[in-house]
């Protein structure tokens, strides 16, 4: 059996790390926008928004039918690692 050189091991480790981050990496809503949603929800008396759950995660209570306390996010800005709320 052929031994793996340190440089090959490093390359394989970096490759695995890249694939893992692509598979499991998930953008999150910018913390400032989460705080703003908390304030907006408080002002509107909205008790349905759970800001402990990322608003751009597409999980309840954020994934409701548009017009029913939902938010829309943009997570595809190439130079940004955060999702941004674009509509409520």
N, C-alpha and C positions, 0 to 999 in steps of 0.2 A: 504494500500500500504506500502511496506517495505521501510524504509529509507536506503539510501546508506551511508556507513561509510566512513570516510576520507581515509582510506587505500584502500577501493574499488574504490573510486573516483580517487585516485592517480594511481592505477593500470590501470583503464580504460583510463585515460588520456595518460599514457605512451604507452599503446597499440595502441591508436588512432594515437599518434605521430609516432610510428614505422611504421604503415601501410601507413600513409601519406607520410613519407619519402621514403618508398619503391615504392609507386605508382607514386610520382611526383619527387622523387630525380633523378637527372640526373648528370652524371659525365661531367665535362667540360675539355677542353684541357688545359694543364698546361700553365700558362701565359708566361713562357720563350719560349715555343714552338710556341705560337702565335706570339711573337715578332720575332722569327727566321723566321717564314713564311712571315711576313711583309717584312723583309730584303731580303729574297730570291725572293719574288714576285717583289720587287722594282728592284733588280739586273737583273732579267729576263725580266723586262718590262711587267710583267703580271698585267693587270688592271682588270682581272676577279675575283680575290680573294677579298672578302669583309671580312676583319678581325674583323669587328664589329659583325659578325655572327660567332658563335663558329665553328671552322673548323671540329670538330668531331660531330656536331649536325645532320649531314645528311640532311641539308637544302640547297637550292640553295644559292650561286653558288658552294657549296662544294659537292653536290651529283651528279655530272655529270658522264658520262661514263668514266671508267678508261682510262687513257691516254689523257684525255682532261681536263687538269688543275685540276685533282682531287687529293685528299689525302685519304689515308687509315689510320684508327685509331684502336688502341687496348684499349678498355675500361674495360677489364676484368682481370686486374692484381689485385689479391686478397688483397694485402697489400697497394694498392694505391687508392686514391680517384679521381685521374685525368685520363683523356684519354691521350694517347700518339700517335703522328703521327709516323707511321711505314713505310710509303712509300708515294711517290709523283708521 
